[in-house]
């Protein structure tokens, strides 16, 4: 680059002419370095904030992607239900009418959100299976006809007859690998040592979501997001208003009608 030559620029027209002189100067490296440094720092800060935001809201991002872009998992899979719900039946004499029982949670709260708001179809032995058959056969049949097995864990469950349903689900899942489990820890519980090894292993490695006993719907907002994350991808044909409501529920969490 020629930094010593003086360049002359001449402009002429009918009125006269104008002459200008200039000399090339080297760009100030300090200014250039500062601009490059500022750009690099801004880019790194923006990247860090983006990663932090994605980490904090990864479930919402995945749910929104599934809602609009992901393939429907329920098409032509020969399954009738989205989830078989396994829970402990409450003993009326031992039930506490002042608090929510796992049976109320299973029969009222879960359908209110998963069926009424998100369009999933749950399977309950008492509601969806015709009476008259053997209980063991009905349980296995319901599990095979469902895409997920949703287990509501509590002391009553792990120490009661309902544990048979989890054992049957584990055995069935070994034959049908499309069946997936979702464990909901309704109350803290200690699994008995007498459980089969395969069931113990399942309880350790399967995804577990904790339900919080609280009167505030916001307390379990993250619970519903995680539960929807583990449910199958399912696209529901809805009206525009219903679709918008579902979209907002995925981001903000569903509201729950107060139970009597």
WOVEN-V394738 format. One record per backbone hydrogen bond with DSSP energy under -1.0 kcal/mol. CO is the residue of the C=O (numbers start at 1). NH is the residue of the N-H. Records with the same first field share a line. If there is no record, write none. Layout:
CO=NH  NH
This chain:
7=22
9=20
11=18
16=13
18=11
20=9
22=7
28=32
29=33
30=34
31=35
32=36
33=37
34=38
35=39
36=40
37=41
38=42
39=43
40=44
41=45
42=46
43=47
44=48
45=49
46=50
47=51
48=52
49=53
50=54
51=55
52=56
53=57
57=61
58=62
59=63
60=64
61=65
62=66
63=67
64=68
65=69  70
81=147
83=123
84=150
86=152
91=95
96=99
101=105
102=106
103=107
104=108  109
105=110
108=112
109=113
110=114
111=116
113=117  118
114=120
121=82  83
123=85
124=128
125=129
134=138
135=139
136=140
137=141
138=142
139=143
140=144
141=145
143=146
145=80  81
147=180
148=84
149=182
150=86
151=184
153=186  187
154=158
155=159
157=160
160=163
161=164
162=165
163=167
164=168
165=169
166=170
167=171
168=172
169=173
170=174
172=176
176=179
180=149
182=151
183=209
184=153  186
185=211
192=195
196=200
197=201
198=202
199=203
200=204
201=205
202=206
207=183
209=185
212=214
216=219
217=220
218=221
220=224
221=225
222=226
223=227
224=228
225=229
226=230
227=231
233=73
239=243
240=244
241=245
242=246
243=247
244=248
245=249
246=250
247=251
248=252
249=253
